[in-house]
Every structure is written in C-alpha cells, then in structure tokens.
Amino acid sequence: LHTAQIDLERAELSLSHERQRVREATVSLREKIDRLQAEAAPFREELLEVERERSILDAERTLLMERLREPEEALKAMEENRRRLKENMIDASSNLKRIEQEVQSTAASVIEYTTEEKQLQKSAENLQSKLRDIRRRLETASREKDTITSRNRLVSAILNAQRDGLLKGVLGQLSDLGSVDEKYDVAVGAAAGSTLKYIVVETSSQAQHIVDFLKSNKLGRATFIILEKIQYLS
C-alpha cells in the first residue's frame, strides 16, 4: 500500500510536470501562432486585395464577353432581318407582277368600258335629241290643240250668241266658208296662214259688237274680215 501511495505521488508529480511542459509548449505555440499570424497579416491583406482585383477582372471579363456576344447577336439579328427582307422582296415582287397584270387587265376593261360608254352616251344623246324633238312636237300639238279648242269655243260662243239673237251679221270662220281641193290643201293653208281663222262679218258695227261680247265674257280675241270694207274687190 505504501508503495502504491508512492507510485501515485510520483505519477501525479510526473503528470504535473507534463502539464507544465504542455502548458509551456502551448504558450510557446500560441506565441509562435500569433507571430505567424502577425507576419501573415500583410499577406492576407494582399491576398484580399488580389481577390478583389480578381473579382473586378472577372466582372470586366464577364462584361467584355457580354459585349462580344452583343455584336454576334446583332449580326445574327441582321442576318435574320436580311433573310426576312429577301423573302418580303420576293413576295413583293410577286405581288407587283400580279398587280401589274391586274392593272393591264383593268386598263383593257376600262378601254372597253370607255368605248361602250361613249357609244351608250352617243345613243343616249340621240335618244335625248329625239325625245326633245318629240316633246317639242307634243308641246306644239298641245298648244295648237288648246288654241283650236279655245278658238272653237270662241267661234261656237259667237255663233250661239247670234243664234240667240245677241249678235248679227256673223257668217262664220273663213276656213269654214269654203272648200279646197285636197291636193291644194297644204299649199293654201301655208299661203293663207292664220287668215283662215278670221271671223267673217258683214259690217264694222257688227264686228265691234262681237268684240264687246268677247270682252264681257272673257272669251279672248278675234280678228275679223269685214265684208263692207272689201266690197270694192267684188
């Protein structure tokens, strides 16, 4: 037991010495580490600076690569645009040819239509001329009819008034007092003209009575052949 106690004390002493040695070694190592860290500090700063410069260079390299890619992409875009423009030019050329053909066809149709239009216009002008002539004839015939109707009404009124005893000496309208051979009818009508519509009466006073009668009844005017004034011709 005593021996064991001695061994234990020796072991503890040895352990204490070992701890002291380790402690001293540890202090020495820490001092060495601190010294090395102090010596490495400038290198560490330099390394950080190098890393920063490297980062900057990497960023510039990336930017440069992007800038280098931009012309390539622009070139590709230009090539694509060129290809599309070429296709568009081909399409435009084809459309232009088609349009030119349509224009030529349309021009031919326009010439044809213009010729037909001129012919139709000429026909329309001829028809309008004929229509105007027909209208003039109708208007003339209508006026002549109105004149004849008015004249017949005037002559009838005069003859009726004479039949009723209001007028005297009326022999009638000159055209009704004689007859002309049919082959001379046109010539006599042209020569006599409106004279054939004159009212034949015996005296001037009778003619005046007729004028007054026409005025009072608003029947119009009449021209007279007064027999007493042309007796010298008989």
MDAnalysis code that builds the backbone (N, CA, C; Angstrom):
import MDAnalysis as mda
import numpy as np

u = mda.Universe.empty(702, n_residues=234, atom_resindex=np.repeat(np.arange(234), 3), trajectory=True)
u.add_TopologyAttr("name", ["N", "CA", "C"] * 234)
u.add_TopologyAttr("resid", np.arange(1, 235))
u.add_TopologyAttr("resname", ["LEU", "HIS", "THR", "ALA", "GLN", "ILE", "ASP", "LEU", "GLU", "ARG", "ALA", "GLU", "LEU", "SER", "LEU", "SER", "HIS", "GLU", "ARG", "GLN", "ARG", "VAL", "ARG", "GLU", "ALA", "THR", "VAL", "SER", "LEU", "ARG", "GLU", "LYS", "ILE", "ASP", "ARG", "LEU", "GLN", "ALA", "GLU", "ALA", "ALA", "PRO", "PHE", "ARG", "GLU", "GLU", "LEU", "LEU", "GLU", "VAL", "GLU", "ARG", "GLU", "ARG", "SER", "ILE", "LEU", "ASP", "ALA", "GLU", "ARG", "THR", "LEU", "LEU", "MET", "GLU", "ARG", "LEU", "ARG", "GLU", "PRO", "GLU", "GLU", "ALA", "LEU", "LYS", "ALA", "MET", "GLU", "GLU", "ASN", "ARG", "ARG", "ARG", "LEU", "LYS", "GLU", "ASN", "MET", "ILE", "ASP", "ALA", "SER", "SER", "ASN", "LEU", "LYS", "ARG", "ILE", "GLU", "GLN", "GLU", "VAL", "GLN", "SER", "THR", "ALA", "ALA", "SER", "VAL", "ILE", "GLU", "TYR", "THR", "THR", "GLU", "GLU", "LYS", "GLN", "LEU", "GLN", "LYS", "SER", "ALA", "GLU", "ASN", "LEU", "GLN", "SER", "LYS", "LEU", "ARG", "ASP", "ILE", "ARG", "ARG", "ARG", "LEU", "GLU", "THR", "ALA", "SER", "ARG", "GLU", "LYS", "ASP", "THR", "ILE", "THR", "SER", "ARG", "ASN", "ARG", "LEU", "VAL", "SER", "ALA", "ILE", "LEU", "ASN", "ALA", "GLN", "ARG", "ASP", "GLY", "LEU", "LEU", "LYS", "GLY", "VAL", "LEU", "GLY", "GLN", "LEU", "SER", "ASP", "LEU", "GLY", "SER", "VAL", "ASP", "GLU", "LYS", "TYR", "ASP", "VAL", "ALA", "VAL", "GLY", "ALA", "ALA", "ALA", "GLY", "SER", "THR", "LEU", "LYS", "TYR", "ILE", "VAL", "VAL", "GLU", "THR", "SER", "SER", "GLN", "ALA", "GLN", "HIS", "ILE", "VAL", "ASP", "PHE", "LEU", "LYS", "SER", "ASN", "LYS", "LEU", "GLY", "ARG", "ALA", "THR", "PHE", "ILE", "ILE", "LEU", "GLU", "LYS", "ILE", "GLN", "TYR", "LEU", "SER"])
u.atoms.positions = np.array([
    [0.840, -1.203, 0.000],
    [0.000, 0.000, 0.000],
    [0.879, 1.260, 0.000],
    [1.896, 1.221, 0.838],
    [2.792, 2.371, 0.893],
    [3.474, 2.586, -0.441],
    [3.836, 1.454, -1.020],
    [4.481, 1.535, -2.340],
    [3.539, 2.121, -3.368],
    [2.306, 1.717, -3.284],
    [1.289, 2.234, -4.238],
    [1.094, 3.734, -4.046],
    [1.158, 4.103, -2.768],
    [0.979, 5.532, -2.497],
    [2.121, 6.317, -3.102],
    [3.306, 5.764, -2.953],
    [4.481, 6.448, -3.507],
    [4.381, 6.535, -5.003],
    [3.941, 5.431, -5.637],
    [3.808, 5.409, -7.109],
    [2.785, 6.449, -7.586],
    [1.717, 6.557, -6.802],
    [0.673, 7.527, -7.167],
    [1.205, 8.957, -7.094],
    [1.981, 9.214, -6.027],
    [2.516, 10.575, -5.887],
    [3.481, 10.872, -7.014],
    [4.302, 9.854, -7.353],
    [5.240, 10.024, -8.450],
    [4.483, 10.292, -9.765],
    [3.403, 9.517, -9.949],
    [2.613, 9.679, -11.188],
    [2.003, 11.084, -11.229],
    [1.483, 11.524, -10.078],
    [0.862, 12.846, -10.039],
    [1.916, 13.915, -10.315],
    [3.094, 13.715, -9.731],
    [4.162, 14.693, -9.949],
    [4.577, 14.701, -11.421],
    [4.657, 13.489, -11.940],
    [5.032, 13.381, -13.366],
    [3.959, 14.040, -14.235],
    [2.725, 13.813, -13.827],
    [1.619, 14.416, -14.597],
    [1.641, 15.939, -14.491],
    [1.989, 16.410, -13.288],
    [2.065, 17.855, -13.092],
    [3.164, 18.449, -13.941],
    [4.342, 17.738, -13.920],
    [5.428, 18.222, -14.792],
    [5.023, 18.209, -16.273],
    [4.301, 17.165, -16.617],
    [3.899, 17.047, -18.046],
    [2.921, 18.170, -18.418],
    [2.035, 18.419, -17.464],
    [1.078, 19.505, -17.715],
    [1.788, 20.839, -17.851],
    [2.782, 21.031, -16.974],
    [3.534, 22.284, -17.036],
    [4.261, 22.384, -18.349],
    [4.851, 21.227, -18.775],
    [5.582, 21.239, -20.043],
    [4.625, 21.531, -21.210],
    [3.452, 20.869, -21.133],
    [2.452, 21.079, -22.210],
    [1.977, 22.523, -22.198],
    [1.782, 23.054, -20.983],
    [1.306, 24.444, -20.870],
    [2.337, 25.385, -21.482],
    [3.587, 25.124, -21.126],
    [4.654, 25.989, -21.658],
    [4.762, 25.841, -23.173],
    [4.638, 24.564, -23.604],
    [4.702, 24.332, -25.058],
    [3.530, 25.023, -25.751],
    [2.383, 24.955, -25.072],
    [1.184, 25.578, -25.665],
    [1.353, 27.082, -25.756],
    [1.914, 27.677, -24.701],
    [2.159, 29.121, -24.719],
    [3.119, 29.464, -25.826],
    [4.162, 28.613, -25.932],
    [5.143, 28.861, -26.980],
    [4.509, 28.758, -28.361],
    [3.635, 27.741, -28.504],
    [2.950, 27.579, -29.819],
    [2.005, 28.746, -30.113],
    [1.338, 29.207, -29.051],
    [0.421, 30.343, -29.251],
    [1.185, 31.594, -29.663],
    [2.330, 31.762, -28.995],
    [3.144, 32.930, -29.338],
    [3.633, 32.813, -30.776],
    [4.035, 31.568, -31.114],
    [4.501, 31.355, -32.496],
    [3.350, 31.585, -33.489],
    [2.148, 31.095, -33.111],
    [0.985, 31.278, -33.992],
    [0.659, 32.767, -34.142],
    [0.718, 33.500, -32.985],
    [0.427, 34.936, -33.036],
    [1.449, 35.641, -33.920],
    [2.736, 35.202, -33.746],
    [3.796, 35.832, -34.539],
    [3.580, 35.540, -36.024],
    [3.244, 34.270, -36.308],
    [2.999, 33.896, -37.724],
    [1.778, 34.627, -38.293],
    [0.745, 34.746, -37.456],
    [-0.447, 35.468, -37.917],
    [-0.126, 36.933, -38.173],
    [0.709, 37.484, -37.261],
    [1.106, 38.881, -37.458],
    [1.916, 39.016, -38.733],
    [2.796, 38.020, -38.953],
    [3.592, 38.073, -40.189],
    [2.732, 37.833, -41.432],
    [1.674, 37.016, -41.236],
    [0.819, 36.691, -42.386],
    [-0.216, 37.765, -42.669],
    [-0.434, 38.674, -41.712],
    [-1.472, 39.697, -41.895],
    [-1.282, 40.512, -43.174],
    [-0.041, 40.996, -43.435],
    [0.127, 41.764, -44.693],
    [-0.171, 40.915, -45.928],
    [0.256, 39.634, -45.805],
    [-0.014, 38.760, -46.954],
    [-1.529, 38.513, -47.120],
    [-2.205, 38.436, -45.950],
    [-3.645, 38.244, -46.001],
    [-4.329, 39.446, -46.656],
    [-3.902, 40.648, -46.261],
    [-4.447, 41.861, -46.881],
    [-4.147, 41.888, -48.373],
    [-2.918, 41.487, -48.684],
    [-2.540, 41.458, -50.094],
    [-3.395, 40.446, -50.864],
    [-3.634, 39.299, -50.150],
    [-4.456, 38.271, -50.783],
    [-5.888, 38.764, -51.000],
    [-6.416, 39.468, -49.995],
    [-7.755, 40.037, -50.145],
    [-7.806, 41.040, -51.294],
    [-6.737, 41.854, -51.386],
    [-6.665, 42.830, -52.474],
    [-6.612, 42.120, -53.815],
    [-5.806, 41.034, -53.825],
    [-5.717, 40.243, -55.065],
    [-7.087, 39.649, -55.411],
    [-7.780, 39.142, -54.362],
    [-9.111, 38.573, -54.603],
    [-10.079, 39.631, -55.135],
    [-9.973, 40.863, -54.561],
    [-10.837, 41.945, -55.044],
    [-10.521, 42.266, -56.498],
    [-9.214, 42.374, -56.797],
    [-8.827, 42.658, -58.178],
    [-9.266, 41.537, -59.109],
    [-9.131, 40.281, -58.574],
    [-9.577, 39.157, -59.382],
    [-11.079, 39.218, -59.645],
    [-11.853, 39.614, -58.612],
    [-13.300, 39.757, -58.782],
    [-13.621, 40.827, -59.821],
    [-12.875, 41.952, -59.718],
    [-13.073, 43.038, -60.678],
    [-12.757, 42.563, -62.096],
    [-11.617, 41.836, -62.213],
    [-11.226, 41.325, -63.527],
    [-12.264, 40.334, -64.069],
    [-12.774, 39.490, -63.136],
    [-13.806, 38.544, -63.560],
    [-15.058, 39.290, -64.055],
    [-15.434, 40.358, -63.323],
    [-16.601, 41.147, -63.727],
    [-16.371, 41.813, -65.079],
    [-15.160, 42.381, -65.228],
    [-14.835, 43.018, -66.511],
    [-14.812, 41.990, -67.635],
    [-14.260, 40.802, -67.306],
    [-14.234, 39.743, -68.316],
    [-15.662, 39.351, -68.719],
    [-16.519, 39.208, -67.694],
    [-17.922, 38.861, -67.989],
    [-18.580, 39.937, -68.851],
    [-18.362, 41.230, -68.481],
    [-18.922, 42.335, -69.253],
    [-18.390, 42.338, -70.675],
    [-17.074, 42.078, -70.769],
    [-16.449, 42.046, -72.100],
    [-17.028, 40.919, -72.942],
    [-17.229, 39.760, -72.308],
    [-17.812, 38.640, -73.039],
    [-19.234, 38.963, -73.493],
    [-19.963, 39.649, -72.590],
    [-21.315, 40.048, -72.975],
    [-21.272, 41.028, -74.148],
    [-20.312, 41.965, -74.083],
    [-20.184, 42.924, -75.181],
    [-19.774, 42.236, -76.478],
    [-18.941, 41.213, -76.323],
    [-18.541, 40.460, -77.511],
    [-19.714, 39.668, -78.076],
    [-20.583, 39.212, -77.172],
    [-21.744, 38.472, -77.650],
    [-22.756, 39.381, -78.330],
    [-22.824, 40.650, -77.894],
    [-23.790, 41.585, -78.471],
    [-23.607, 41.740, -79.974],
    [-22.361, 41.980, -80.469],
    [-22.196, 42.060, -81.926],
    [-22.583, 40.772, -82.631],
    [-22.264, 39.646, -81.991],
    [-22.629, 38.376, -82.609],
    [-24.144, 38.251, -82.695],
    [-24.811, 38.595, -81.588],
    [-26.265, 38.534, -81.606],
    [-26.843, 39.547, -82.588],
    [-26.231, 40.747, -82.612],
    [-26.682, 41.761, -83.568],
    [-26.485, 41.284, -84.995],
    [-25.339, 40.625, -85.218],
    [-25.068, 40.092, -86.556],
    [-26.100, 39.026, -86.927],
    [-26.388, 38.151, -85.956],
    [-27.409, 37.137, -86.209],
    [-28.759, 37.785, -86.499],
    [-29.086, 38.830, -85.714],
    [-30.355, 39.529, -85.943],
    [-30.378, 40.178, -87.317],
    [-29.230, 40.784, -87.703],
    [-29.149, 41.396, -89.031],
    [-29.305, 40.359, -90.131],
    [-28.685, 39.205, -89.941],
    [-28.831, 38.131, -90.922],
    [-30.280, 37.669, -91.015],
    [-30.932, 37.559, -89.857],
    [-32.336, 37.164, -89.847],
    [-33.208, 38.209, -90.544],
    [-32.928, 39.495, -90.233],
    [-33.670, 40.578, -90.898],
    [-33.425, 40.573, -92.398],
    [-32.166, 40.312, -92.777],
    [-31.830, 40.249, -94.204],
    [-32.600, 39.119, -94.891],
    [-32.669, 37.978, -94.191],
    [-33.409, 36.848, -94.761],
    [-34.891, 37.189, -94.916],
    [-35.451, 37.828, -93.870],
    [-36.861, 38.211, -93.938],
    [-37.110, 39.250, -95.020],
    [-36.190, 40.218, -95.121],
    [-36.325, 41.236, -96.164],
    [-36.272, 40.605, -97.548],
    [-35.385, 39.631, -97.713],
    [-35.279, 38.946, -99.004],
    [-36.593, 38.233, -99.331],
    [-37.145, 37.548, -98.316],
    [-38.426, 36.878, -98.521],
    [-39.517, 37.894, -98.844],
    [-39.505, 39.019, -98.090],
    [-40.507, 40.060, -98.349],
    [-40.354, 40.648, -99.746],
    [-39.091, 40.813, -100.187],
    [-38.852, 41.336, -101.533],
    [-39.367, 40.374, -102.587],
    [-39.162, 39.073, -102.345],
    [-39.675, 38.075, -103.290],
    [-41.199, 38.139, -103.332],
    [-41.814, 38.208, -102.131],
    [-43.274, 38.304, -102.075],
    [-43.755, 39.587, -102.734],
    [-43.049, 40.712, -102.438],
    [-43.443, 42.000, -103.024],
    [-43.311, 41.966, -104.539],
    [-42.236, 41.335, -105.033],
    [-42.041, 41.231, -106.476],
    [-43.157, 40.421, -107.113],
    [-43.518, 39.338, -106.448],
    [-44.609, 38.504, -106.960],
    [-45.929, 39.272, -106.952],
    [-46.177, 39.979, -105.838],
    [-47.414, 40.778, -105.756],
    [-47.420, 41.894, -106.790],
    [-46.237, 42.492, -107.018],
    [-46.144, 43.570, -108.003],
    [-46.481, 43.056, -109.399],
    [-45.939, 41.898, -109.742],
    [-46.242, 41.311, -111.045],
    [-47.741, 41.036, -111.170],
    [-48.313, 40.492, -110.086],
    [-49.747, 40.202, -110.112],
    [-50.561, 41.488, -110.265],
    [-50.137, 42.528, -109.528],
    [-50.850, 43.805, -109.607],
    [-50.715, 44.417, -110.996],
    [-49.496, 44.318, -111.588],
    [-49.298, 44.845, -112.938],
    [-50.202, 44.130, -113.935],
    [-50.315, 42.805, -113.788],
    [-51.209, 42.056, -114.661],
    [-52.658, 42.498, -114.465],
    [-53.033, 42.688, -113.183],
    [-54.394, 43.155, -112.905],
    [-54.626, 44.556, -113.474],
    [-53.585, 45.409, -113.367],
    [-53.702, 46.772, -113.906],
    [-53.882, 46.729, -115.424],
    [-53.083, 45.884, -116.086],
    [-53.212, 45.758, -117.536],
    [-54.600, 45.245, -117.919],
    [-55.052, 44.243, -117.167],
    [-56.383, 43.709, -117.433],
    [-57.454, 44.757, -117.178],
    [-57.272, 45.492, -116.072],
    [-58.238, 46.541, -115.737],
    [-58.207, 47.656, -116.775],
    [-56.996, 48.024, -117.238],
    [-56.881, 49.069, -118.253],
    [-57.595, 48.653, -119.533],
    [-57.425, 47.367, -119.914],
    [-58.125, 46.880, -121.104],
    [-59.632, 46.944, -120.912],
    [-60.067, 46.568, -119.706],
    [-61.507, 46.631, -119.408],
    [-62.000, 48.063, -119.422],
    [-61.167, 48.984, -118.870],
    [-61.554, 50.395, -118.846],
    [-61.699, 50.929, -120.265],
    [-60.742, 50.550, -121.141],
    [-60.822, 50.995, -122.536],
    [-62.095, 50.457, -123.181],
    [-62.363, 49.174, -122.906],
    [-63.567, 48.563, -123.472],
    [-64.819, 49.247, -122.937],
    [-64.836, 49.452, -121.602],
    [-65.989, 50.114, -120.994],
    [-66.125, 51.552, -121.481],
    [-64.960, 52.221, -121.679],
    [-64.998, 53.601, -122.157],
    [-65.597, 53.668, -123.557],
    [-65.188, 52.712, -124.410],
    [-65.751, 52.663, -125.762],
    [-67.260, 52.426, -125.697],
    [-67.641, 51.451, -124.875],
    [-69.074, 51.177, -124.727],
    [-69.803, 52.384, -124.142],
    [-69.140, 53.041, -123.157],
    [-69.767, 54.213, -122.537],
    [-69.975, 55.321, -123.566],
    [-68.956, 55.533, -124.445],
    [-69.092, 56.555, -125.481],
    [-70.235, 56.218, -126.434],
    [-70.305, 54.930, -126.795],
    [-71.389, 54.516, -127.681],
    [-72.744, 54.710, -127.000],
    [-72.806, 54.297, -125.708],
    [-74.056, 54.483, -124.963],
    [-74.394, 55.960, -124.802],
    [-73.351, 56.774, -124.550],
    [-73.577, 58.207, -124.397],
    [-74.091, 58.813, -125.704],
    [-73.490, 58.360, -126.826],
    [-73.933, 58.855, -128.129],
    [-75.370, 58.435, -128.386],
    [-75.675, 57.170, -128.043],
    [-77.050, 56.696, -128.206],
    [-77.997, 57.478, -127.308],
    [-77.526, 57.733, -126.058],
    [-78.365, 58.495, -125.119],
    [-78.594, 59.911, -125.632],
    [-77.545, 60.513, -126.209],
    [-77.697, 61.866, -126.754],
    [-78.674, 61.869, -127.921],
    [-78.578, 60.822, -128.774],
    [-79.518, 60.731, -129.890],
    [-80.940, 60.565, -129.379],
    [-81.086, 59.698, -128.351],
    [-82.414, 59.493, -127.776],
    [-82.938, 60.770, -127.128],
    [-82.027, 61.479, -126.420],
    [-82.445, 62.741, -125.797],
    [-82.858, 63.769, -126.838],
    [-82.094, 63.790, -127.953],
    [-82.437, 64.716, -129.034],
    [-83.813, 64.372, -129.604],
    [-84.019, 63.051, -129.837],
    [-85.328, 62.627, -130.355],
    [-86.431, 62.925, -129.343],
    [-86.093, 62.699, -128.049],
    [-87.086, 62.966, -127.006],
    [-87.436, 64.449, -126.945],
    [-86.389, 65.303, -127.056],
    [-86.654, 66.748, -127.068],
    [-87.523, 67.135, -128.264],
    [-87.205, 66.528, -129.417],
    [-87.988, 66.826, -130.617],
    [-89.438, 66.387, -130.427],
    [-89.605, 65.171, -129.841],
    [-90.967, 64.672, -129.594],
    [-91.698, 65.574, -128.613],
    [-90.959, 66.007, -127.565],
    [-91.586, 66.906, -126.587],
    [-92.001, 68.220, -127.220],
    [-91.089, 68.749, -128.094],
    [-91.453, 70.000, -128.780],
    [-92.701, 69.811, -129.634],
    [-92.719, 68.671, -130.320],
    [-93.896, 68.409, -131.163],
    [-95.155, 68.259, -130.323],
    [-94.991, 67.547, -129.176],
    [-96.142, 67.387, -128.288],
    [-96.610, 68.724, -127.730],
    [-95.595, 69.540, -127.306],
    [-95.955, 70.859, -126.788],
    [-96.635, 71.704, -127.853],
    [-96.076, 71.648, -129.090],
    [-96.678, 72.402, -130.193],
    [-98.082, 71.901, -130.477],
    [-98.209, 70.557, -130.503],
    [-99.526, 69.976, -130.757],
    [-100.495, 70.337, -129.642],
    [-99.956, 70.309, -128.372],
    [-100.820, 70.650, -127.247],
    [-101.268, 72.110, -127.324],
    [-100.282, 72.992, -127.681],
    [-100.651, 74.412, -127.818],
    [-101.647, 74.603, -128.951],
    [-101.372, 73.895, -130.067],
    [-102.300, 74.021, -131.198],
    [-103.675, 73.487, -130.824],
    [-103.663, 72.374, -130.065],
    [-104.937, 71.818, -129.628],
    [-105.670, 72.804, -128.722],
    [-104.893, 73.379, -127.767],
    [-105.509, 74.362, -126.866],
    [-106.019, 75.561, -127.646],
    [-105.175, 75.965, -128.644],
    [-105.586, 77.114, -129.458],
    [-106.848, 76.794, -130.255],
    [-106.830, 75.579, -130.848],
    [-108.007, 75.175, -131.642],
    [-109.234, 75.055, -130.757],
    [-109.024, 74.437, -129.563],
    [-110.144, 74.284, -128.625],
    [-110.677, 75.642, -128.208],
    [-109.709, 76.550, -127.850],
    [-110.118, 77.898, -127.451],
    [-110.796, 78.617, -128.605],
    [-110.203, 78.401, -129.803],
    [-110.772, 79.074, -130.989],
    [-112.155, 78.526, -131.299],
    [-112.287, 77.216, -131.230],
    [-113.602, 76.614, -131.497],
    [-114.634, 77.077, -130.483],
    [-114.166, 77.201, -129.188],
    [-115.072, 77.676, -128.149],
    [-115.488, 79.113, -128.432],
    [-114.462, 79.905, -128.878],
    [-114.768, 81.317, -129.195],
    [-115.757, 81.403, -130.367],
    [-115.502, 80.651, -131.452],
    [-116.384, 80.683, -132.631],
    [-117.764, 80.162, -132.276],
    [-117.788, 79.059, -131.460],
    [-119.082, 78.489, -131.064],
    [-119.877, 79.489, -130.234],
    [-119.161, 80.196, -129.329],
    [-119.847, 81.195, -128.488],
    [-120.438, 82.300, -129.349],
    [-119.669, 82.736, -130.362],
    [-120.166, 83.810, -131.255],
    [-121.383, 83.322, -132.031],
    [-121.303, 82.120, -132.591],
    [-122.426, 81.583, -133.390],
    [-123.647, 81.323, -132.516],
    [-123.402, 80.830, -131.294],
    [-124.534, 80.599, -130.388],
    [-125.188, 81.918, -129.996],
    [-124.345, 82.946, -129.785],
    [-124.900, 84.264, -129.435],
    [-125.723, 84.818, -130.589],
    [-125.241, 84.568, -131.806],
    [-126.019, 85.031, -132.977],
    [-127.313, 84.239, -133.092],
    [-127.268, 82.942, -132.796],
    [-128.491, 82.143, -132.850],
    [-129.496, 82.602, -131.797],
    [-128.956, 83.080, -130.654],
    [-129.836, 83.554, -129.582],
    [-130.274, 84.996, -129.799],
    [-129.810, 85.620, -130.873],
    [-130.218, 86.981, -131.194],
    [-129.387, 88.057, -130.542],
    [-128.254, 87.644, -129.876],
    [-127.414, 88.646, -129.222],
    [-126.477, 89.317, -130.212],
    [-126.138, 88.642, -131.284],
    [-125.260, 89.190, -132.306],
    [-125.895, 89.006, -133.678],
    [-125.393, 89.815, -134.641],
    [-125.907, 89.723, -136.020],
    [-124.749, 89.835, -137.005],
    [-125.005, 89.369, -138.214],
    [-124.061, 89.560, -139.301],
    [-122.858, 88.641, -139.296],
    [-122.854, 87.608, -138.475],
    [-121.717, 86.682, -138.409],
    [-121.911, 85.585, -139.449],
    [-120.951, 85.474, -140.366],
    [-121.019, 84.441, -141.394],
    [-120.246, 83.171, -140.982],
    [-119.280, 83.357, -140.079],
    [-118.528, 82.206, -139.615],
    [-117.017, 82.396, -139.789],
    [-116.251, 81.381, -139.460],
    [-114.798, 81.404, -139.631],
    [-114.464, 81.169, -141.090],
    [-113.490, 81.914, -141.605],
    [-113.154, 81.876, -143.029],
    [-112.903, 80.450, -143.501],
    [-112.203, 79.620, -142.683],
    [-111.881, 78.248, -143.108],
    [-113.123, 77.381, -143.252],
    [-114.233, 77.827, -142.605],
    [-115.460, 77.037, -142.669],
    [-116.374, 77.479, -143.807],
    [-115.999, 78.527, -144.491],
    [-116.888, 79.098, -145.504],
    [-116.571, 78.628, -146.916],
    [-115.602, 77.768, -147.086],
    [-115.265, 77.292, -148.418],
    [-114.527, 75.980, -148.330],
    [-114.252, 75.380, -149.449],
    [-113.526, 74.116, -149.511],
    [-112.440, 74.217, -150.565],
    [-111.397, 73.475, -150.368],
    [-110.243, 73.480, -151.267],
    [-109.964, 72.041, -151.671],
    [-109.603, 71.882, -152.930],
    [-109.229, 70.548, -153.396],
    [-108.110, 70.005, -152.508],
    [-108.211, 68.713, -152.167],
    [-107.262, 68.109, -151.222],
    [-105.809, 68.268, -151.659],
    [-105.550, 68.237, -152.944],
    [-104.172, 68.341, -153.411],
    [-103.605, 69.747, -153.259],
    [-104.497, 70.747, -153.049],
    [-104.043, 72.134, -152.840],
    [-104.148, 72.550, -151.363],
    [-104.616, 71.625, -150.538],
    [-104.923, 71.975, -149.142],
    [-103.698, 72.504, -148.408],
    [-102.577, 71.821, -148.544],
    [-101.358, 72.232, -147.842],
    [-100.857, 73.562, -148.355],
    [-100.859, 73.743, -149.663],
    [-100.380, 74.991, -150.257],
    [-101.253, 76.165, -149.851],
    [-102.562, 75.965, -149.893],
    [-103.480, 77.042, -149.495],
    [-103.323, 77.367, -148.018],
    [-103.188, 76.316, -147.193],
    [-103.014, 76.539, -145.757],
    [-101.745, 77.318, -145.466],
    [-100.654, 76.984, -146.184],
    [-99.402, 77.696, -145.973],
    [-99.491, 79.128, -146.445],
    [-100.195, 79.356, -147.553],
    [-100.313, 80.708, -148.094],
    [-101.232, 81.564, -147.247],
    [-102.329, 80.977, -146.813],
    [-103.310, 81.757, -146.051],
    [-102.870, 81.954, -144.617],
    [-102.228, 80.950, -144.033],
    [-101.752, 81.064, -142.659],
    [-102.891, 81.247, -141.687],
    [-102.721, 82.174, -140.755],
    [-103.715, 82.421, -139.704],
    [-104.960, 83.119, -140.238],
    [-104.928, 83.572, -141.497],
    [-106.098, 84.255, -142.078],
    [-107.311, 83.343, -142.088],
    [-107.080, 82.047, -142.200],
    [-108.188, 81.093, -142.233],
    [-108.977, 81.083, -140.928],
    [-108.387, 81.639, -139.844],
    [-109.065, 81.659, -138.553],
    [-109.852, 82.952, -138.331],
    [-109.801, 83.870, -139.297],
    [-110.514, 85.150, -139.165],
    [-112.021, 84.905, -139.184],
    [-112.750, 85.753, -138.435],
    [-114.208, 85.707, -138.405],
    [-114.751, 86.667, -139.482],
    [-115.620, 86.144, -140.319],
    [-116.189, 86.954, -141.413],
    [-117.513, 87.541, -140.940],
    [-117.604, 88.887, -140.957],
    [-118.849, 89.605, -140.588],
    [-119.211, 90.572, -141.706],
    [-120.425, 91.088, -141.615],
    [-120.921, 91.939, -142.702],
    [-120.482, 93.379, -142.530],
    [-120.559, 93.919, -141.273],
    [-120.275, 95.345, -141.084],
    [-119.312, 95.555, -139.924],
    [-118.814, 96.794, -139.886],
    [-117.879, 97.169, -138.816],
    [-118.571, 97.230, -137.471],
    [-119.817, 97.694, -137.454],
    [-120.547, 97.809, -136.197],
    [-120.832, 96.428, -135.624],
    [-121.091, 95.475, -136.503],
    [-121.308, 94.117, -136.023],
    [-120.000, 93.541, -135.437],
    [-118.897, 93.844, -136.085],
    [-117.602, 93.389, -135.562],
    [-117.342, 93.987, -134.193],
    [-117.701, 95.260, -134.015],
    [-117.487, 95.902, -132.721],
    [-118.359, 95.267, -131.650],
    [-119.611, 94.923, -132.033],
    [-120.499, 94.254, -131.069],
    [-119.894, 92.904, -130.637],
    [-119.299, 92.216, -131.580],
    [-118.676, 90.916, -131.248],
    [-117.499, 91.122, -130.299],
    [-116.660, 92.177, -130.571],
    [-115.519, 92.477, -129.692],
    [-115.996, 92.741, -128.269],
    [-117.060, 93.530, -128.151],
    [-117.604, 93.830, -126.823],
    [-118.118, 92.563, -126.146],
    [-118.751, 91.706, -126.948],
    [-119.272, 90.442, -126.413],
    [-118.125, 89.556, -125.892],
    [-117.068, 89.489, -126.672],
    [-115.926, 88.664, -126.265],
    [-115.279, 89.195, -124.985],
    [-115.155, 90.525, -124.887],
    [-114.552, 91.132, -123.697],
    [-115.395, 90.882, -122.461],
    [-116.707, 91.089, -122.615],
    [-117.585, 90.945, -121.447],
    [-117.634, 89.507, -120.953],
    [-117.420, 88.568, -121.849],
    [-117.467, 87.156, -121.460],
    [-116.066, 86.539, -121.313],
    [-115.060, 87.419, -121.486],
    [-113.670, 86.971, -121.319],
    [-113.365, 85.719, -122.164],
    [-113.745, 85.814, -123.429],
    [-113.545, 84.694, -124.339],
    [-112.291, 84.832, -125.184],
    [-111.592, 85.948, -125.070],
    [-110.362, 86.103, -125.829],
    [-110.520, 87.134, -126.945],
    [-109.647, 87.029, -127.924],
    [-109.637, 87.981, -129.032],
    [-109.986, 87.290, -130.348],
    [-110.393, 88.108, -131.305],
    [-110.704, 87.600, -132.644],
    [-110.336, 88.662, -133.673],
    [-109.975, 88.162, -134.860],
    [-109.671, 89.056, -135.983],
    [-110.777, 88.875, -137.026],
    [-111.175, 89.986, -137.614],
    [-112.372, 89.961, -138.480],
    [-112.024, 90.328, -139.921],
    [-112.816, 89.748, -140.795],
    [-112.873, 90.201, -142.192],
    [-114.240, 90.844, -142.368],
    [-114.235, 92.152, -142.595],
    [-115.494, 92.910, -142.683],
    [-115.838, 93.080, -144.169],
    [-116.934, 92.503, -144.576],
    [-117.279, 92.452, -145.992],
    [-117.527, 93.830, -146.588],
    [-118.149, 94.750, -145.788],
    [-118.462, 96.065, -146.346],
    [-117.200, 96.854, -146.700],
    [-116.066, 96.432, -146.090],
    [-114.830, 97.149, -146.379],
    [-114.058, 96.537, -147.553],
    [-114.506, 95.383, -148.005],
    [-113.803, 94.767, -149.138],
    [-114.715, 94.592, -150.332],
    [-115.843, 95.341, -150.324],
    [-116.779, 95.231, -151.438],
    [-116.177, 95.726, -152.723],
    [-115.212, 96.613, -152.591],
    [-114.574, 97.139, -153.795],
    [-113.832, 96.050, -154.554],
    [-113.557, 94.930, -153.862],
    [-112.832, 93.834, -154.516],
    [-113.781, 92.968, -155.366],
    [-115.096, 93.106, -155.128],
    [-116.050, 92.270, -155.848],
    [-116.378, 92.867, -157.201],
])
